[in-house]
Amino acid sequence: MKVLVTGSSNGIGKAIAEKFLKENHQVIGIDIDKSSINNDNYKHIQESILSENLPDINDIDILINNAGVQNSIDDIDINLKGTINITEKYGLNRSIKSIIFIASASATTGAEFPRYVASKGGLVSYMKYVAQEVAKYNATANSISPGGVITDLNKHILEDKKLYEAVLNETLLNRWAEPEEIAELTYYLAITNKSITGQDILIDNGEFLKSNFIW
């Protein structure tokens, strides 16, 4: 299948692109950064998801909306408006079979930077709209909301022993997810899944359920 992954140069997006390549799919990546992926089935487009000059790409089967920023003035523009731009250009067409949005656990909890929370909450709502739009093509649309993930984006936490211990203590399983775990779930929802649609899947090691009862 022809798979389009945004934010494919690092972190979760790169892990997703590599998972689909491993399973012998054709992957196209869009990212403002260069890519280190070296595979004959991979094509890289170095461009912003907000760009009005994105190339025409026909017959996209699977769209993975992963690109995003955190704690910047551009959170809403890139995370939400950019994703809408990509989805309207490549996702709402007859060839589409699945659209996946990488949101955030903070879309549910609200426990993040304000613009980031707003952008990811909007992303989950937009996903539900898209699920209704692509149903006429017998396609699915879902979002994945990770909690803590071990990526360069969180390096400031990972390299601070006390801070990292504190955030791990806020999870039931005392761990953060690896990018490859998000990639595996993405692959299942996009390829294996036929009946789950319009749903936000939380993958947070039990952070949402963790509570401290103090007498």
C-alpha positions, 0 to 999 in steps of 0.5 A: 500500500501507499502510505504517507507519514508526516513528521517522519524524520525522527521520533514516533514518525520515523518509527512508524515509517520504518514499521511500514517499510519493514512490512514492505509498504511504499512510504512517503514522508513529509517533514521540515527536516531531512530524513536519515531513512535509507530504503528504496521504498521510501520517498522524502518530501522536505516541506512544512505541513502548512505549505500551500506548495505540497506536491500532488500525490495520487492514490494514498491508501493510508495517511498517518498524521504525526507531525507536530510541535510542543510548547511553541506559539505555533502549536495550534497552527502546525498541530491542528491547522497543518494536519487539517491541510494534509488531511484535506489534500491527501486523505479525503479521497476514494483510495483512502483506507485508513487515517491515523492521527497521533494526538496526546494523552493531554487531549483528555487530561488537559495536563500540558502546555495550553496551546498544545492541549488545545491543538491535540484536543482539537485533533481528536475532535477533527478525527471524529469528523474525518471518520464520518467523512471517510466512512462512505469509502469504507475507510476508518479514522482513529487517533492514538493518544500517547502519554510519555514517550522516549523521544528526543522531544522529551530529552530534557526530562529523560536526562534529568534523573529526578524529573524522569523518576517523578514522571514515571511515578505518575504511571501505574506501570512505572515506565514510558512507551518506546516509539516502536510501541506507538508504531505497532499500534498504528500499524494495527489500526491502519492495516489489520483493523476493519471495525474500529473507527472514530475512536481515540486510543490512549497508550499512557502506561496507566497515567490517566488512572493513577491517583494518590489517595492521602489520608 
